[in-house]
Amino acid sequence: MYNQEKSINVMVWAVVVLGVMLQSNKAYATVWNVGVNGWTFDVQGWESGKNFIAGDTLVFNYKVGDHSVAIVNESNYKECIVPEDAKIYSSGHDEFVLNKGINYFVCGIPGHCDAGMHIAPNAA
């Protein structure tokens, strides 16, 4: 009986430790406000030197109607192209949780990406 109780206690502690480990990544996630002056022209490079991790949140703040945010792939990012089927966000306060790897964001307003409204943070 003693060994059975000991095994149950060990299993309970293992579940508790596993739960804490799974939640710990959320505790370390950071909320980043994109850009020094928000999501605006010449924001490219803002992500340089920052240590992003998967699960961090990027917040794009801008005046509604002036800009938007589109998530694109690497090739669209490099060409500053927003595909017709891309989801474009335009609330003025758009939030995105970073996936592991490089995440590509551009402004969906024609000409804005070419004017520097694009970032590609790399999340570890």
BALOBA-1460 file (C-alpha; in Angstrom, 3 decimals):
// residues 124
<rec num="1" residu="m" x="0.000" y="0.000" z="0.000"/>
<rec num="2" residu="y" x="2.833" y="2.391" z="0.841"/>
<rec num="3" residu="n" x="4.475" y="1.910" z="-2.584"/>
<rec num="4" residu="q" x="1.159" y="2.555" z="-4.342"/>
<rec num="5" residu="e" x="0.656" y="5.829" z="-2.424"/>
<rec num="6" residu="k" x="4.246" y="6.834" z="-3.189"/>
<rec num="7" residu="s" x="3.698" y="6.154" z="-6.915"/>
<rec num="8" residu="i" x="0.523" y="8.232" z="-6.913"/>
<rec num="9" residu="n" x="2.316" y="11.119" z="-5.169"/>
<rec num="10" residu="v" x="5.147" y="10.987" z="-7.713"/>
<rec num="11" residu="m" x="2.635" y="10.999" z="-10.587"/>
<rec num="12" residu="v" x="0.742" y="13.949" z="-9.088"/>
<rec num="13" residu="w" x="3.973" y="15.938" z="-8.711"/>
<rec num="14" residu="a" x="5.012" y="15.038" z="-12.265"/>
<rec num="15" residu="v" x="1.697" y="16.374" z="-13.595"/>
<rec num="16" residu="v" x="2.054" y="19.567" z="-11.539"/>
<rec num="17" residu="v" x="5.622" y="20.153" z="-12.756"/>
<rec num="18" residu="l" x="4.607" y="19.484" z="-16.360"/>
<rec num="19" residu="g" x="1.727" y="21.947" z="-16.042"/>
<rec num="20" residu="v" x="4.030" y="24.633" z="-14.647"/>
<rec num="21" residu="m" x="6.514" y="24.041" z="-17.472"/>
<rec num="22" residu="l" x="3.813" y="24.329" z="-20.114"/>
<rec num="23" residu="q" x="2.531" y="27.584" z="-18.632"/>
<rec num="24" residu="s" x="5.970" y="29.101" z="-18.083"/>
<rec num="25" residu="n" x="6.383" y="30.075" z="-21.743"/>
<rec num="26" residu="k" x="3.271" y="32.234" z="-21.471"/>
<rec num="27" residu="a" x="4.681" y="33.914" z="-18.377"/>
<rec num="28" residu="y" x="7.749" y="35.003" z="-20.324"/>
<rec num="29" residu="a" x="5.932" y="36.184" z="-23.453"/>
<rec num="30" residu="t" x="6.359" y="39.880" z="-24.191"/>
<rec num="31" residu="v" x="3.940" y="42.389" z="-25.688"/>
<rec num="32" residu="w" x="5.750" y="44.606" z="-28.216"/>
<rec num="33" residu="n" x="4.346" y="47.883" z="-29.542"/>
<rec num="34" residu="v" x="5.588" y="48.040" z="-33.130"/>
<rec num="35" residu="g" x="7.616" y="51.103" z="-34.082"/>
<rec num="36" residu="v" x="8.972" y="54.026" z="-32.122"/>
<rec num="37" residu="n" x="5.988" y="56.136" z="-33.238"/>
<rec num="38" residu="g" x="3.615" y="53.287" z="-33.985"/>
<rec num="39" residu="w" x="2.996" y="51.494" z="-37.278"/>
<rec num="40" residu="t" x="4.043" y="54.201" z="-39.713"/>
<rec num="41" residu="f" x="6.426" y="54.964" z="-42.572"/>
<rec num="42" residu="d" x="10.070" y="53.920" z="-42.221"/>
<rec num="43" residu="v" x="9.321" y="51.399" z="-39.471"/>
<rec num="44" residu="q" x="11.430" y="48.763" z="-41.251"/>
<rec num="45" residu="g" x="14.359" y="47.703" z="-39.124"/>
<rec num="46" residu="w" x="12.458" y="48.316" z="-35.873"/>
<rec num="47" residu="e" x="12.686" y="44.583" z="-35.177"/>
<rec num="48" residu="s" x="16.507" y="44.503" z="-35.461"/>
<rec num="49" residu="g" x="18.311" y="43.637" z="-32.250"/>
<rec num="50" residu="k" x="15.164" y="42.548" z="-30.424"/>
<rec num="51" residu="n" x="14.908" y="39.050" z="-28.942"/>
<rec num="52" residu="f" x="11.471" y="37.787" z="-29.924"/>
<rec num="53" residu="i" x="10.174" y="34.407" z="-28.837"/>
<rec num="54" residu="a" x="7.272" y="32.394" z="-30.171"/>
<rec num="55" residu="g" x="4.214" y="33.474" z="-28.204"/>
<rec num="56" residu="d" x="5.200" y="37.148" z="-28.003"/>
<rec num="57" residu="t" x="2.518" y="39.581" z="-29.160"/>
<rec num="58" residu="l" x="3.078" y="42.404" z="-31.626"/>
<rec num="59" residu="v" x="0.711" y="45.374" z="-31.345"/>
<rec num="60" residu="f" x="0.317" y="47.566" z="-34.423"/>
<rec num="61" residu="n" x="-1.041" y="50.993" z="-33.445"/>
<rec num="62" residu="y" x="-2.040" y="53.490" z="-36.153"/>
<rec num="63" residu="k" x="-4.820" y="55.866" z="-37.140"/>
<rec num="64" residu="v" x="-7.727" y="53.975" z="-38.712"/>
<rec num="65" residu="g" x="-7.835" y="54.622" z="-42.438"/>
<rec num="66" residu="d" x="-4.178" y="55.686" z="-42.663"/>
<rec num="67" residu="h" x="-2.651" y="52.198" z="-42.640"/>
<rec num="68" residu="s" x="-3.399" y="48.494" z="-42.285"/>
<rec num="69" residu="v" x="-1.519" y="45.283" z="-41.532"/>
<rec num="70" residu="a" x="-1.235" y="42.193" z="-43.727"/>
<rec num="71" residu="i" x="0.548" y="38.958" z="-42.894"/>
<rec num="72" residu="v" x="2.410" y="37.718" z="-45.963"/>
<rec num="73" residu="n" x="4.962" y="35.090" z="-46.934"/>
<rec num="74" residu="e" x="8.659" y="35.724" z="-47.556"/>
<rec num="75" residu="s" x="8.368" y="36.200" z="-51.304"/>
<rec num="76" residu="n" x="5.462" y="38.672" z="-50.982"/>
<rec num="77" residu="y" x="7.411" y="40.491" z="-48.265"/>
<rec num="78" residu="k" x="10.503" y="40.866" z="-50.447"/>
<rec num="79" residu="e" x="8.405" y="42.149" z="-53.366"/>
<rec num="80" residu="c" x="6.084" y="44.288" z="-51.182"/>
<rec num="81" residu="i" x="3.077" y="42.472" z="-52.620"/>
<rec num="82" residu="v" x="-0.174" y="41.916" z="-50.754"/>
<rec num="83" residu="p" x="-1.896" y="38.934" z="-52.407"/>
<rec num="84" residu="e" x="-5.591" y="39.249" z="-53.241"/>
<rec num="85" residu="d" x="-6.440" y="36.495" z="-50.764"/>
<rec num="86" residu="a" x="-4.464" y="38.066" z="-47.891"/>
<rec num="87" residu="k" x="-6.371" y="38.969" z="-44.759"/>
<rec num="88" residu="i" x="-5.914" y="42.679" z="-44.146"/>
<rec num="89" residu="y" x="-6.392" y="44.058" z="-40.640"/>
<rec num="90" residu="s" x="-7.416" y="47.682" z="-40.209"/>
<rec num="91" residu="s" x="-8.658" y="48.246" z="-36.650"/>
<rec num="92" residu="g" x="-5.905" y="50.713" z="-35.736"/>
<rec num="93" residu="h" x="-4.886" y="48.382" z="-32.890"/>
<rec num="94" residu="d" x="-4.108" y="44.977" z="-34.376"/>
<rec num="95" residu="e" x="-2.451" y="42.276" z="-32.271"/>
<rec num="96" residu="f" x="-0.640" y="39.190" z="-33.538"/>
<rec num="97" residu="v" x="1.027" y="36.348" z="-31.650"/>
<rec num="98" residu="l" x="4.370" y="35.455" z="-33.190"/>
<rec num="99" residu="n" x="4.982" y="31.958" z="-34.503"/>
<rec num="100" residu="k" x="8.418" y="30.381" z="-34.262"/>
<rec num="101" residu="g" x="10.628" y="31.584" z="-37.119"/>
<rec num="102" residu="i" x="10.348" y="34.666" z="-39.288"/>
<rec num="103" residu="n" x="6.945" y="36.396" z="-39.344"/>
<rec num="104" residu="y" x="6.302" y="38.792" z="-42.253"/>
<rec num="105" residu="f" x="4.121" y="41.906" z="-41.909"/>
<rec num="106" residu="v" x="3.456" y="44.682" z="-44.432"/>
<rec num="107" residu="c" x="1.072" y="47.604" z="-44.713"/>
<rec num="108" residu="g" x="-1.791" y="46.707" z="-47.045"/>
<rec num="109" residu="i" x="-2.204" y="50.245" z="-48.423"/>
<rec num="110" residu="p" x="-0.657" y="50.465" z="-51.926"/>
<rec num="111" residu="g" x="2.794" y="52.085" z="-51.850"/>
<rec num="112" residu="h" x="3.180" y="51.973" z="-48.075"/>
<rec num="113" residu="c" x="5.292" y="48.807" z="-47.974"/>
<rec num="114" residu="d" x="7.671" y="50.366" z="-50.509"/>
<rec num="115" residu="a" x="7.843" y="53.421" z="-48.225"/>
<rec num="116" residu="g" x="9.200" y="51.295" z="-45.372"/>
<rec num="117" residu="m" x="6.089" y="49.848" z="-43.744"/>
<rec num="118" residu="h" x="7.240" y="46.261" z="-43.395"/>
<rec num="119" residu="i" x="8.866" y="44.216" z="-40.661"/>
<rec num="120" residu="a" x="10.035" y="40.629" z="-40.356"/>
<rec num="121" residu="p" x="10.666" y="39.694" z="-36.715"/>
<rec num="122" residu="n" x="12.319" y="36.344" z="-36.118"/>
<rec num="123" residu="a" x="10.941" y="34.493" z="-33.083"/>
<rec num="124" residu="a" x="13.039" y="31.842" z="-31.370"/>
